[in-house]
Amino acid sequence: MASISGRIAPGFEQVGEAFAANFAERGDIGAAFAVVIDGELVIDLYGGTADPASGQAWERDTLANVWSTTKGVTAACFAMLASRGGIDYSAPVARYWPEFAAAGKQDVTVAMLLSHQAGLCGFRDPAQMEDFYDAEAAAARLAAAEPFWEPGTQSGYHAITIGFLATALFRRAEGRSIRDFVRDELGHLDIHVGLPHARTSAAATMIAPPELSSSNLAGEFTPAQVAALANPLIDPLAPNDTAWRAAEIPSANGFATARGLARLYGALAKGGQLDGTQLVSPEILTAATEEQIRGVDAVLGVEASWGCGFLRNGNGVYGPNDSAYGHSGWGGSFAFADPSAGIGMAYTMNRMGTDLMGDPRNMALIEAVYAAR
């Protein structure tokens, strides 16, 4: 039986039962779950094993690679920058990054880029994992590339490449990379892009079934899907490697605690204020989360509604309220805000599942929280 620690506010005991059942019935090995309601941390649970080889327990400050849940953090960074007047969602990307206008991309706006409409879902020429470890070189390669579709006509999930595009744009607009911005502005929440060297011992070891790879995320591949998901194929155990942990991939190599992510989204759910600081203005929150495009995503092959970097709750994966938005990560992590209920919620784990959407561990936790409200 997994050892579980943390705290649960009175009235939320069934959430603790769901968290325990994830270990007993749904395969969790190490995990954490946190919920903020109206600015108060009401659930902060963690348990199990962070590293099965050594038997290291999952502690209060254990960091997990959260894969694409990182994208929601990147979206929050853009909202913070927009709130400070540093970037305009409606402006062409080329205003900040002139080289991006190549190959017919001069009219791609910041909002279009962040909502996966730019047609740069992957590299056209062969790529290797090492290409992910030089963010600026990867961004330059993408800026010069021809889109896979006419920008603005559809979304196609930029699984990895949105991270390189986002940090290159962000640095040109703000001066800092997203990694440095997260370190300076959100590091106190224990949210990081890449793993800080000083926190190496706190990182959970990712665990995956042998058959899992990024090629599992779609069936019969189109060229855009090949580029996004299979060029190169991504090893789910890559987060255990030093090179991955040292890189800046603001789409996939975020390391965080569930508590930190829940606090960030809890602030977004309550008008953008965290501990007395206005992270994001209410006006920009509206702009960041309003629908930019909806339809069957050309890479994921499922219906998706995108804001400016946030996945909107069009299909009910983030609870019962349409106003919810956030992002989920490969294997099961998630974090989201539900402004209509004042909720920020996040789950991190090391045992990756195979469900593209609707991981049973996620659904059990989310349903238990709303049932307790």
C-alpha positions in Angstrom: 0.0 0.0 0.0 1.4 3.4 -1.0 2.3 5.8 1.8 0.3 9.0 1.3 1.0 12.3 3.0 -0.2 15.9 2.9 -3.4 17.6 3.9 -7.1 17.6 3.0 -9.5 20.3 4.1 -12.6 19.0 5.8 -15.3 18.0 3.4 -12.9 16.8 0.8 -12.1 13.3 2.2 -13.5 11.5 -0.8 -10.7 13.2 -2.9 -8.2 11.5 -0.6 -9.9 8.2 -1.2 -9.7 8.8 -5.0 -6.0 9.6 -4.8 -5.4 6.4 -2.7 -7.4 4.4 -5.3 -5.2 5.6 -8.0 -2.4 3.7 -6.4 -4.4 0.7 -5.4 -6.4 0.3 -8.6 -5.1 2.5 -11.4 -1.4 1.9 -11.4 0.1 5.0 -9.9 3.6 4.5 -8.5 4.4 8.1 -7.3 2.1 11.1 -7.6 0.9 14.4 -6.2 -2.4 16.2 -6.4 -3.3 19.7 -5.3 -6.4 21.9 -5.4 -6.7 25.6 -4.7 -10.2 27.0 -4.2 -10.8 30.8 -3.9 -7.1 31.2 -3.2 -6.8 28.6 -0.5 -4.9 25.4 -0.8 -7.5 22.9 0.2 -5.8 19.7 -1.0 -2.1 19.0 -1.1 -1.5 15.2 -1.4 1.6 13.3 -2.4 2.7 9.7 -2.0 4.2 6.6 -3.4 7.7 6.2 -4.8 9.6 8.8 -6.8 12.4 6.3 -7.9 11.6 2.6 -7.7 15.2 1.6 -8.3 16.4 3.3 -5.0 13.0 3.2 -3.2 13.1 7.0 -2.8 9.8 8.2 -1.5 7.7 10.9 -3.3 8.2 13.9 -1.0 6.4 17.2 -0.6 9.0 18.9 -2.9 9.4 16.1 -5.5 9.5 17.5 -9.0 8.0 15.6 -12.0 8.6 16.2 -15.7 5.1 17.2 -16.7 5.5 17.1 -20.5 2.9 19.2 -22.3 1.4 20.5 -19.1 4.4 22.8 -19.5 2.6 24.5 -22.4 0.1 26.0 -20.0 2.9 27.6 -18.0 4.3 29.0 -21.2 0.8 30.4 -22.0 0.7 32.0 -18.5 4.1 33.6 -19.2 2.7 35.2 -22.4 -0.4 36.4 -20.5 1.9 38.0 -17.9 3.9 39.7 -20.6 0.8 40.9 -22.4 -0.5 42.3 -19.1 2.7 44.4 -18.9 2.2 45.7 -22.4 5.2 43.7 -23.7 3.4 41.8 -26.4 0.1 42.1 -28.3 -1.7 38.9 -29.1 -3.2 40.4 -32.3 0.2 41.6 -33.6 2.1 39.7 -36.3 4.9 37.5 -34.8 7.2 39.2 -37.4 6.8 42.5 -35.6 9.0 41.1 -32.8 10.9 38.5 -34.9 11.3 39.7 -38.5 12.9 36.5 -39.7 9.7 34.6 -38.9 8.0 36.3 -41.9 9.8 33.9 -44.3 7.9 31.5 -46.5 4.6 33.3 -46.3 4.3 33.6 -42.5 4.2 37.4 -42.4 0.6 37.5 -41.3 0.8 34.9 -38.5 -0.2 36.7 -35.3 1.0 35.9 -31.8 -2.5 34.4 -31.1 -2.4 32.2 -34.1 1.1 30.9 -33.2 0.1 30.2 -29.6 -3.1 28.4 -30.8 -1.2 26.0 -33.0 -2.4 27.5 -36.3 1.0 28.5 -37.8 1.6 25.2 -39.6 5.0 24.7 -38.0 4.1 21.5 -36.1 7.5 19.9 -36.7 10.6 20.0 -38.8 10.3 19.2 -42.5 13.8 17.7 -42.7 15.1 14.8 -40.5 15.6 15.7 -36.9 17.3 14.0 -33.9 16.7 14.4 -30.2 19.9 16.5 -30.1 18.1 19.1 -32.2 15.8 19.7 -29.2 18.7 20.7 -27.0 19.5 24.0 -28.9 16.3 26.0 -28.6 17.5 29.0 -30.6 18.9 26.9 -33.5 15.6 25.0 -33.6 13.6 28.2 -33.6 15.7 29.6 -36.5 15.1 26.5 -38.5 11.3 26.8 -38.0 11.3 30.5 -38.7 12.7 29.8 -42.2 10.4 26.9 -42.9 7.3 26.7 -45.1 4.2 25.9 -43.1 2.5 22.5 -43.5 -0.9 24.3 -44.1 -2.0 27.8 -44.7 -1.7 29.5 -41.3 -5.0 30.4 -39.8 -7.1 27.7 -41.6 -6.8 25.0 -38.9 -5.0 24.0 -35.8 -2.4 21.2 -35.7 -0.8 20.5 -32.4 2.8 21.8 -32.3 3.8 19.1 -29.8 7.4 20.1 -29.3 8.1 23.0 -31.7 5.7 25.4 -30.0 8.3 25.6 -27.2 11.1 26.7 -29.4 8.9 29.2 -31.3 7.5 30.5 -28.1 10.7 31.1 -26.3 12.3 32.7 -29.3 9.4 35.1 -29.7 9.3 35.8 -26.0 13.0 36.6 -25.7 12.7 39.0 -28.6 9.7 40.8 -27.0 10.8 40.6 -23.3 14.5 40.2 -23.2 14.5 36.9 -21.2 13.9 33.4 -22.5 10.8 31.6 -21.1 13.1 29.5 -18.9 14.7 32.5 -17.4 11.3 34.3 -17.0 9.9 31.2 -15.2 12.9 31.1 -13.0 12.6 34.7 -12.0 8.8 35.1 -11.9 7.4 31.7 -11.0 10.4 29.9 -9.4 9.0 30.5 -6.0 6.1 28.2 -6.9 8.6 25.4 -7.7 7.8 25.5 -11.4 10.7 25.3 -13.8 11.5 24.9 -17.5 14.3 22.3 -17.4 15.5 20.9 -14.1 17.7 23.2 -12.0 21.0 21.5 -11.2 20.5 22.1 -7.5 17.2 20.2 -7.6 18.5 17.1 -9.4 17.9 14.9 -6.3 14.3 16.0 -6.1 13.3 14.8 -9.6 11.1 11.8 -10.0 12.1 9.0 -12.3 9.7 8.7 -15.2 8.3 5.2 -15.8 6.5 4.0 -19.0 5.2 0.8 -20.5 7.6 -0.5 -23.1 5.3 0.0 -26.0 4.8 3.7 -25.3 6.3 6.2 -27.7 5.2 9.4 -29.3 4.1 7.4 -32.4 1.2 6.1 -30.2 -0.4 9.6 -30.2 -1.9 9.2 -33.7 -2.8 6.4 -36.1 -2.2 6.5 -39.8 0.2 9.4 -40.1 -0.1 12.5 -42.4 3.0 14.4 -43.2 2.1 17.0 -40.5 1.6 14.2 -37.9 5.0 12.6 -38.8 6.7 16.0 -38.4 4.9 16.7 -35.0 5.1 13.2 -33.4 7.7 11.1 -35.1 10.5 13.3 -36.3 12.2 12.2 -34.2 10.4 9.6 -32.2 10.4 10.7 -28.6 11.4 8.3 -25.8 9.0 8.7 -22.9 12.0 8.1 -20.6 13.9 11.0 -22.1 13.2 13.1 -18.9 15.5 10.8 -17.0 18.4 11.9 -19.1 20.8 14.7 -18.2 20.6 16.4 -21.6 16.8 16.6 -21.5 16.8 18.0 -18.0 19.4 20.7 -19.0 17.6 21.8 -22.1 15.0 24.6 -22.6 11.9 23.0 -24.1 9.0 25.2 -22.9 6.5 22.8 -24.5 7.6 19.6 -22.8 10.4 19.7 -20.2 8.7 21.6 -17.4 9.5 20.2 -13.9 7.0 21.1 -11.2 5.1 20.1 -8.1 1.4 19.7 -8.3 1.1 22.3 -5.5 3.0 25.0 -7.5 0.9 24.4 -10.6 -2.4 24.5 -8.7 -1.3 27.8 -7.0 -0.6 29.3 -10.5 -3.9 28.2 -11.9 -5.7 29.1 -8.7 -4.5 32.6 -9.2 -5.7 32.6 -12.8 -9.0 31.3 -11.7 -9.4 34.3 -9.3 -8.7 37.2 -11.6 -5.0 36.7 -12.0 -3.9 37.7 -8.5 -1.4 35.6 -6.5 -0.4 36.5 -2.9 -1.3 40.1 -3.5 0.5 40.4 -6.8 -1.4 40.9 -10.0 0.2 38.3 -12.3 -2.3 38.8 -15.2 -4.9 41.5 -15.7 -8.5 40.4 -15.9 -8.7 41.9 -19.5 -5.7 39.9 -20.7 -7.0 36.8 -19.0 -10.1 37.1 -21.1 -8.0 37.6 -24.2 -5.7 34.7 -23.4 -8.4 32.2 -22.8 -11.1 33.1 -25.4 -11.4 30.7 -28.3 -9.1 31.2 -31.2 -10.0 28.1 -33.2 -12.1 25.0 -32.7 -12.2 21.9 -34.8 -10.6 18.5 -35.4 -6.9 19.1 -34.7 -4.8 18.2 -37.7 -2.2 16.4 -35.6 -4.1 15.0 -32.6 -7.1 14.0 -34.7 -9.6 15.0 -32.0 -11.8 18.0 -31.5 -9.9 20.8 -29.8 -10.7 24.4 -28.7 -7.6 26.5 -28.3 -7.0 29.8 -26.6 -3.7 31.6 -26.7 -1.7 28.6 -25.5 -4.4 27.2 -23.3 -6.6 24.2 -24.1 -10.2 25.1 -23.5 -12.5 22.7 -21.9 -14.5 21.9 -25.0 -14.7 18.2 -24.3 -15.2 18.1 -20.5 -11.8 16.8 -19.6 -11.4 19.6 -17.0 -14.6 19.1 -15.1 -18.2 20.2 -15.8 -17.7 23.9 -16.5 -17.1 25.2 -20.0 -15.1 28.1 -18.7 -12.2 25.8 -17.5 -8.9 25.9 -19.4 -5.4 24.6 -18.9 -3.2 21.9 -20.4 -2.4 18.2 -20.0 0.8 16.3 -20.5 1.8 13.1 -22.2 1.2 10.2 -19.8 -1.3 11.8 -17.4 -0.2 15.1 -15.8 -2.6 18.0 -16.0 -3.2 21.5 -14.6 -6.2 23.8 -15.1 -8.2 26.7 -13.9 -12.0 26.8 -13.6 -12.8 30.5 -13.0 -16.5 29.9 -12.6 -15.7 27.8 -9.5 -12.6 29.6 -8.4 -10.6 26.4 -8.8 -7.0 25.7 -9.7 -6.1 22.0 -9.9 -3.0 20.0 -10.8 -1.8 16.4 -10.8 1.8 15.1 -11.4 3.0 11.6 -11.5 5.9 9.4 -12.7 4.1 6.3 -14.1 2.9 7.3 -17.6 -0.4 6.1 -18.9 -1.4 5.5 -22.5 -4.7 7.4 -22.8 -4.5 10.5 -25.0 -7.5 12.0 -23.2 -9.5 11.0 -20.2 -6.8 9.2 -18.2 -8.8 7.3 -15.5 -6.6 8.7 -12.7 -7.4 12.2 -13.9 -11.1 11.7 -14.2 -11.4 10.1 -10.8 -9.6 13.0 -9.1 -11.5 15.7 -10.9 -14.9 14.0 -10.4 -14.2 13.7 -6.7 -13.3 17.4 -6.3 -16.5 18.5 -8.0 -18.6 16.0 -6.1 -17.3 17.5 -2.9 -18.1 21.1 -3.8 
